[in-house]
């Protein structure tokens, strides 16, 4: 059993690195099918929770190392992710794309509120916090979920249920959408959508990955800026909370980080190469930390959480299909808007590419928009669920 805090952190990061690299090591057809069902983020969730359940580390002895590292890395990660969210590009998506995206976000929030109202008696105490954090993830991404967890002080045990719901329900939903996109002609004919409006060319040039190499100077300045923003935001969060106690200091910290990230994304600083690579590395580290505190032996009603997740998705899909019929929206807009919320940047471009390779940038930009609204949307839904608790 690991009791040393530094050893605990080192083992977590190393194991996360191994799991992330598995798809690059095993490239056979069977392996790729397995990784499409259980991508590295799912493997990290489950792997760390299993090791925690097997008592590989002492939760008490390593608690200080965990609490010291998690939030500073989390806020730095959120800031670097937001640097990729150029609002000028987002506005170029056009009104129908934006309507589809926000309709997906609202229907997801509605699904969480209704599902919580149905299952609240069986989900456990303060389940609204964990579901609020997951709602942030399903509106934006993993960074938003972790930000809301910090803002609401969600326990690791409660988050374990949310992570299981996210992994299983989210994975199957991605598979469903990839299957459904094959029926695009029938769906578009049923909704009478004008597919000529789907044109990703305007965004393709701007969203194209830079051919400039990632240099160590960029890595250093981005890491330094990320941790500086993290430190300054935490200090500002404390000070703002003293003046405006309507939110606690953690919530104010997250809001300050979000504003700084969105504003700086529209400056030359947001064009620095390396934000995606470094923020992804931080994301996997934070996910490993969160999962490492969840003991699966305490999860007695995981099946209830899975049922709640299925109900959320059913409500979301029903609303999107009705909206598509009423507004004559094509399946690409509906599916990518949905997955830009629930799947984020990891899967929305894949789905867009399954429809047309020229539309991959649209999937990327729509997914990045989720990072902007995910934290605020999740906190709003969490508080609505709190009123029902």
ZAVEX-144053 format. One record per residue (C-alpha): residue in one letter; x, z, y; residue number from 1. Coordinates in steps of 0.001 Angstrom, whole numbers, m for minus. Layout:
! ZAVEX-144053
<"A",<X,Z,Y>,NUM>
...
! end
This chain:
! ZAVEX-144053
<"X",<0,0,0>,1>
<"X",<1348,m1008,3419>,2>
<"X",<1450,1831,5944>,3>
<"X",<3930,520,8513>,4>
<"X",<2178,m1174,11440>,5>
<"X",<4778,m3880,11997>,6>
<"X",<4931,m4741,8302>,7>
<"X",<1126,m5003,8302>,8>
<"X",<1151,m7459,11240>,9>
<"X",<4002,m9495,9760>,10>
<"X",<2283,m9824,6376>,11>
<"X",<m1017,m10887,7990>,12>
<"X",<582,m13613,10103>,13>
<"X",<2678,m14896,7205>,14>
<"X",<m301,m15023,4824>,15>
<"X",<m2416,m16775,7479>,16>
<"X",<369,m19345,7906>,17>
<"X",<456,m19999,4160>,18>
<"X",<m3323,m20432,3937>,19>
<"X",<m3410,m22790,6933>,20>
<"X",<m732,m24973,5323>,21>
<"X",<m2362,m25238,1906>,22>
<"X",<m4202,m28520,2752>,23>
<"X",<m836,m30021,3730>,24>
<"X",<804,m28893,505>,25>
<"X",<m1929,m29857,m1966>,26>
<"X",<m3106,m33391,m1177>,27>
<"X",<m4850,m34451,m4376>,28>
<"X",<m8505,m35497,m4414>,29>
<"X",<m9639,m32294,m6113>,30>
<"X",<m7687,m30157,m3663>,31>
<"X",<m9094,m32019,m676>,32>
<"X",<m12631,m31574,m2010>,33>
<"X",<m11975,m27850,m2331>,34>
<"X",<m10580,m27620,1198>,35>
<"X",<m13503,m29575,2623>,36>
<"X",<m15769,m26867,1204>,37>
<"X",<m13426,m23965,1988>,38>
<"X",<m11220,m24905,4970>,39>
<"X",<m8288,m22661,5956>,40>
<"X",<m10390,m20574,8357>,41>
<"X",<m12721,m19665,5467>,42>
<"X",<m9757,m18937,3203>,43>
<"X",<m8337,m16580,5809>,44>
<"X",<m11691,m14806,6235>,45>
<"X",<m12124,m14287,2525>,46>
<"X",<m8480,m13754,1633>,47>
<"X",<m7891,m10970,4138>,48>
<"X",<m11188,m9280,3294>,49>
<"X",<m10284,m9343,m408>,50>
<"X",<m6850,m7860,283>,51>
<"X",<m8442,m5163,2425>,52>
<"X",<m10893,m4405,m369>,53>
<"X",<m7940,m4158,m2788>,54>
<"X",<m6365,m1553,m448>,55>
<"X",<m3260,m3620,283>,56>
<"X",<m2828,m1692,3545>,57>
<"X",<m3839,1714,4817>,58>
<"X",<m6596,1222,7401>,59>
<"X",<m5828,4517,9106>,60>
<"X",<m2050,4117,9353>,61>
<"X",<m2279,515,10591>,62>
<"X",<m5150,1090,13035>,63>
<"X",<m2859,1540,16047>,64>
<"X",<m996,m1719,15400>,65>
<"X",<m4325,m3520,15007>,66>
<"X",<m5876,m2172,18213>,67>
<"X",<m2673,m2748,20211>,68>
<"X",<m2364,m6405,19261>,69>
<"X",<m5879,m7747,18755>,70>
<"X",<m7419,m7750,22234>,71>
<"X",<m4341,m8946,24197>,72>
<"X",<m3919,m11893,21803>,73>
<"X",<m7672,m12522,21836>,74>
<"X",<m7874,m12823,25625>,75>
<"X",<m4747,m14994,25781>,76>
<"X",<m6220,m17272,23094>,77>
<"X",<m9548,m17594,24914>,78>
<"X",<m7767,m18526,28149>,79>
<"X",<m5645,m21219,26469>,80>
<"X",<m8694,m22673,24711>,81>
<"X",<m10574,m22919,27987>,82>
<"X",<m7690,m24834,29570>,83>
<"X",<m8842,m27784,27448>,84>
<"X",<m12341,m27743,28976>,85>
<"X",<m12202,m30202,31873>,86>
<"X",<m15644,m30062,33518>,87>
<"X",<m15134,m33503,35064>,88>
<"X",<m14968,m35036,31573>,89>
<"X",<m17972,m33038,30420>,90>
<"X",<m20127,m34412,33242>,91>
<"X",<m19333,m37947,32064>,92>
<"X",<m21231,m37357,28827>,93>
<"X",<m24449,m38366,30545>,94>
<"X",<m27827,m36610,30770>,95>
<"X",<m29074,m37339,27236>,96>
<"X",<m25914,m36009,25608>,97>
<"X",<m26038,m32881,27754>,98>
<"X",<m29751,m32401,27026>,99>
<"X",<m28980,m32639,23323>,100>
<"X",<m26139,m30150,23587>,101>
<"X",<m28050,m27527,25552>,102>
<"X",<m31138,m28020,23373>,103>
<"X",<m28938,m27246,20373>,104>
<"X",<m27583,m24129,22103>,105>
<"X",<m31041,m22871,23085>,106>
<"X",<m32521,m23534,19642>,107>
<"X",<m29632,m21663,18009>,108>
<"X",<m30242,m18715,20322>,109>
<"X",<m33962,m18852,19509>,110>
<"X",<m33139,m18922,15803>,111>
<"X",<m31019,m15786,16103>,112>
<"X",<m33713,m13885,18001>,113>
<"X",<m36470,m14869,15548>,114>
<"X",<m34305,m14223,12497>,115>
<"X",<m33293,m10808,13809>,116>
<"X",<m36932,m9940,14459>,117>
<"X",<m37766,m10856,10850>,118>
<"X",<m34841,m9161,9098>,119>
<"X",<m33893,m6342,11481>,120>
<"X",<m35191,m3662,9129>,121>
<"X",<m32765,m4771,6405>,122>
<"X",<m29665,m5843,8331>,123>
<"X",<m28383,m2379,9168>,124>
<"X",<m27819,m376,12333>,125>
<"X",<m26590,m2223,15421>,126>
<"X",<m26776,m5538,13543>,127>
<"X",<m27728,m7138,16862>,128>
<"X",<m24112,m6751,17988>,129>
<"X",<m22624,m8601,15009>,130>
<"X",<m25331,m11278,15179>,131>
<"X",<m24692,m11647,18906>,132>
<"X",<m21007,m12215,18191>,133>
<"X",<m21858,m14817,15550>,134>
<"X",<m24296,m16470,17960>,135>
<"X",<m21372,m16874,20374>,136>
<"X",<m19465,m18620,17593>,137>
<"X",<m22391,m20885,16726>,138>
<"X",<m22818,m21813,20393>,139>
<"X",<m19090,m22240,20981>,140>
<"X",<m16343,m21296,18567>,141>
<"X",<m14390,m18564,16887>,142>
<"X",<m12792,m17538,20158>,143>
<"X",<m16206,m16848,21679>,144>
<"X",<m17200,m14767,18665>,145>
<"X",<m14094,m12643,18938>,146>
<"X",<m14561,m12277,22688>,147>
<"X",<m18113,m10986,22190>,148>
<"X",<m16940,m8656,19441>,149>
<"X",<m14519,m7129,21921>,150>
<"X",<m17135,m7008,24686>,151>
<"X",<m19761,m5296,22499>,152>
<"X",<m17281,m3220,20484>,153>
<"X",<m18605,m4515,17163>,154>
<"X",<m17218,m2655,14156>,155>
<"X",<m15151,m4523,11571>,156>
<"X",<m17604,m3606,8805>,157>
<"X",<m20508,m5138,10742>,158>
<"X",<m18432,m8222,11526>,159>
<"X",<m17720,m8692,7812>,160>
<"X",<m21387,m9564,7252>,161>
<"X",<m21371,m11971,10191>,162>
<"X",<m18197,m13635,8915>,163>
<"X",<m19706,m14121,5466>,164>
<"X",<m22828,m15646,7061>,165>
<"X",<m20647,m17872,9224>,166>
<"X",<m18457,m19021,6344>,167>
<"X",<m21189,m19801,3818>,168>
<"X",<m24082,m20984,6004>,169>
<"X",<m21800,m22819,8424>,170>
<"X",<m19893,m24619,5666>,171>
<"X",<m23040,m25826,3915>,172>
<"X",<m24528,m26959,7231>,173>
<"X",<m21472,m29091,7994>,174>
<"X",<m21825,m30704,4569>,175>
<"X",<m25530,m31324,5222>,176>
<"X",<m24888,m33068,8550>,177>
<"X",<m22158,m35269,7086>,178>
<"X",<m24689,m36310,4455>,179>
<"X",<m27534,m36794,6961>,180>
<"X",<m25497,m39038,9282>,181>
<"X",<m25659,m41672,6533>,182>
<"X",<m29372,m42075,7284>,183>
<"X",<m28787,m42893,10950>,184>
<"X",<m30672,m46207,10918>,185>
<"X",<m33815,m44695,9389>,186>
<"X",<m33722,m41661,11709>,187>
<"X",<m33145,m43747,14833>,188>
<"X",<m35960,m46111,13864>,189>
<"X",<m38280,m43112,13370>,190>
<"X",<m37430,m41633,16780>,191>
<"X",<m37315,m45100,18417>,192>
<"X",<m33994,m44183,20016>,193>
<"X",<m32070,m46681,22105>,194>
<"X",<m28621,m46514,20493>,195>
<"X",<m27062,m48840,23075>,196>
<"X",<m26579,m45771,25259>,197>
<"X",<m24068,m44381,22751>,198>
<"X",<m20752,m45462,24222>,199>
<"X",<m17662,m43314,23927>,200>
<"X",<m15364,m45838,25596>,201>
<"X",<m15552,m44120,28985>,202>
<"X",<m14176,m40953,27502>,203>
<"X",<m11804,m42471,24988>,204>
<"X",<m8892,m43019,27324>,205>
<"X",<m9128,m39573,28912>,206>
<"X",<m9621,m37719,25650>,207>
<"X",<m6821,m39535,23824>,208>
<"X",<m4069,m37236,22657>,209>
<"X",<m966,m37341,24793>,210>
<"X",<2022,m39120,23250>,211>
<"X",<4443,m36778,25017>,212>
<"X",<6247,m34431,22633>,213>
<"X",<5537,m30714,22693>,214>
<"X",<8617,m29107,24239>,215>
<"X",<9674,m25483,23972>,216>
<"X",<9399,m25021,27742>,217>
<"X",<5667,m25737,27530>,218>
<"X",<5310,m23272,24680>,219>
<"X",<7037,m20565,26674>,220>
<"X",<5071,m21066,29886>,221>
<"X",<1724,m21265,28074>,222>
<"X",<2402,m18171,25983>,223>
<"X",<3609,m16331,29076>,224>
<"X",<632,m17444,31164>,225>
<"X",<m1780,m16554,28368>,226>
<"X",<m503,m13007,28033>,227>
<"X",<m238,m12559,31813>,228>
<"X",<m3875,m13636,32251>,229>
<"X",<m4777,m11304,29380>,230>
<"X",<m3065,m8350,31036>,231>
<"X",<m4369,m9086,34543>,232>
<"X",<m7913,m9692,33284>,233>
<"X",<m7959,m6379,31425>,234>
<"X",<m6851,m4590,34582>,235>
<"X",<m9452,m6431,36666>,236>
<"X",<m12082,m5671,34039>,237>
<"X",<m11468,m1949,34484>,238>
<"X",<m11566,m2161,38285>,239>
<"X",<m14689,m4360,38453>,240>
<"X",<m16466,m2069,35996>,241>
<"X",<m15859,849,38351>,242>
<"X",<m17561,m1047,41192>,243>
<"X",<m20188,m2953,39179>,244>
<"X",<m21007,m898,36072>,245>
<"X",<m23771,m3293,34955>,246>
<"X",<m21293,m4541,32318>,247>
<"X",<m18603,m2559,30561>,248>
<"X",<m14916,m3244,31163>,249>
<"X",<m14544,m5424,28040>,250>
<"X",<m17372,m7725,29126>,251>
<"X",<m15926,m8058,32616>,252>
<"X",<m12525,m8838,31098>,253>
<"X",<m13979,m11669,29043>,254>
<"X",<m15828,m13069,32068>,255>
<"X",<m12668,m12981,34206>,256>
<"X",<m10701,m14793,31476>,257>
<"X",<m13456,m17418,31201>,258>
<"X",<m13558,m18098,34944>,259>
<"X",<m9757,m18371,35191>,260>
<"X",<m9623,m20715,32199>,261>
<"X",<m12370,m23045,33439>,262>
<"X",<m10931,m23219,36974>,263>
<"X",<m7321,m23810,35895>,264>
<"X",<m8464,m26445,33374>,265>
<"X",<m9236,m28720,36353>,266>
<"X",<m5667,m28377,37713>,267>
<"X",<m2404,m29937,36496>,268>
<"X",<m1791,m26716,34566>,269>
<"X",<m4649,m27639,32256>,270>
<"X",<m2869,m30899,31370>,271>
<"X",<155,m29167,29844>,272>
<"X",<625,m30182,26229>,273>
<"X",<509,m27309,23788>,274>
<"X",<m2729,m25511,24672>,275>
<"X",<m4430,m26641,21464>,276>
<"X",<m1507,m25811,19194>,277>
<"X",<m809,m22370,20644>,278>
<"X",<m4450,m21334,20988>,279>
<"X",<m5115,m22363,17379>,280>
<"X",<m2167,m20284,16174>,281>
<"X",<m3502,m17299,18124>,282>
<"X",<m7017,m17925,16782>,283>
<"X",<m5868,m17712,13169>,284>
<"X",<m3866,m14569,13906>,285>
<"X",<m6882,m12858,15469>,286>
<"X",<m9152,m13986,12617>,287>
<"X",<m6671,m12558,10120>,288>
<"X",<m6632,m9275,12046>,289>
<"X",<m10430,m9036,12175>,290>
<"X",<m10878,m9904,8500>,291>
<"X",<m8170,m7443,7487>,292>
<"X",<m10368,m4511,8539>,293>
<"X",<m13442,m5514,6496>,294>
<"X",<m13883,m3845,3133>,295>
<"X",<m16140,m5987,922>,296>
<"X",<m16954,m2981,m1261>,297>
<"X",<m19149,m1683,1560>,298>
<"X",<m21200,m4903,1797>,299>
<"X",<m24334,m3948,m65>,300>
<"X",<m26843,m6277,1615>,301>
<"X",<m24891,m9479,2198>,302>
<"X",<m27743,m11499,650>,303>
<"X",<m30030,m10401,3493>,304>
<"X",<m27535,m11690,6039>,305>
<"X",<m27325,m15017,4225>,306>
<"X",<m31119,m15290,4264>,307>
<"X",<m31055,m14568,8002>,308>
<"X",<m28453,m17303,8494>,309>
<"X",<m30524,m19843,6584>,310>
<"X",<m33577,m19046,8727>,311>
<"X",<m31518,m19548,11910>,312>
<"X",<m30403,m23005,10762>,313>
<"X",<m33921,m24014,9664>,314>
<"X",<m35334,m23091,13096>,315>
<"X",<m32477,m24896,14848>,316>
<"X",<m32912,m28098,12807>,317>
<"X",<m36701,m28068,13252>,318>
<"X",<m36402,m27794,17040>,319>
<"X",<m33788,m30568,17193>,320>
<"X",<m35871,m32953,15046>,321>
<"X",<m38984,m32360,17167>,322>
<"X",<m36969,m32859,20360>,323>
<"X",<m35454,m36065,18983>,324>
<"X",<m38905,m37474,18264>,325>
<"X",<m40336,m36496,21649>,326>
<"X",<m37371,m37649,23756>,327>
<"X",<m36342,m40549,21484>,328>
<"X",<m32870,m39160,20837>,329>
<"X",<m30613,m40759,18223>,330>
<"X",<m29192,m38912,15229>,331>
<"X",<m25644,m39074,16590>,332>
<"X",<m26562,m37123,19703>,333>
<"X",<m28559,m34556,17705>,334>
<"X",<m26021,m34078,14934>,335>
<"X",<m22897,m33958,17099>,336>
<"X",<m24598,m31691,19644>,337>
<"X",<m25568,m29387,16793>,338>
<"X",<m22140,m29364,15195>,339>
<"X",<m20390,m29096,18560>,340>
<"X",<m22158,m25731,18780>,341>
<"X",<m21970,m24483,15202>,342>
<"X",<m18763,m26162,14045>,343>
<"X",<m16753,m26502,17252>,344>
<"X",<m13704,m28697,17791>,345>
<"X",<m12706,m28490,14132>,346>
<"X",<m15740,m30388,12803>,347>
<"X",<m17654,m32107,15626>,348>
<"X",<m15028,m34888,16008>,349>
<"X",<m15109,m35426,12232>,350>
<"X",<m18865,m35952,12321>,351>
<"X",<m18566,m38211,15371>,352>
<"X",<m15956,m40264,13544>,353>
<"X",<m18254,m40574,10536>,354>
<"X",<m20707,m42361,12842>,355>
<"X",<m18167,m44374,14832>,356>
<"X",<m14446,m43867,15448>,357>
<"X",<m14969,m44844,19091>,358>
<"X",<m17185,m41772,19527>,359>
<"X",<m14660,m39165,18390>,360>
<"X",<m13816,m38234,22032>,361>
<"X",<m17498,m37476,22640>,362>
<"X",<m17465,m34992,19776>,363>
<"X",<m14331,m33374,21176>,364>
<"X",<m15655,m32988,24717>,365>
<"X",<m19045,m31695,23559>,366>
<"X",<m17317,m29129,21351>,367>
<"X",<m15128,m28015,24251>,368>
<"X",<m18254,m27472,26343>,369>
<"X",<m19271,m24895,23743>,370>
<"X",<m16246,m22786,24639>,371>
<"X",<m17540,m22592,28214>,372>
<"X",<m21056,m21392,27368>,373>
<"X",<m20494,m19650,24034>,374>
<"X",<m19478,m16247,25335>,375>
<"X",<m22191,m15941,27968>,376>
<"X",<m24843,m17380,25671>,377>
<"X",<m23930,m15047,22839>,378>
<"X",<m23998,m12005,25109>,379>
<"X",<m27426,m13042,26439>,380>
<"X",<m28858,m13466,22933>,381>
<"X",<m27289,m10191,21835>,382>
<"X",<m29063,m8336,24611>,383>
<"X",<m32381,m10020,23771>,384>
<"X",<m31962,m8834,20179>,385>
<"X",<m31097,m5351,21426>,386>
<"X",<m34521,m5190,23086>,387>
<"X",<m36117,m5899,19686>,388>
<"X",<m34010,m3351,17793>,389>
! end
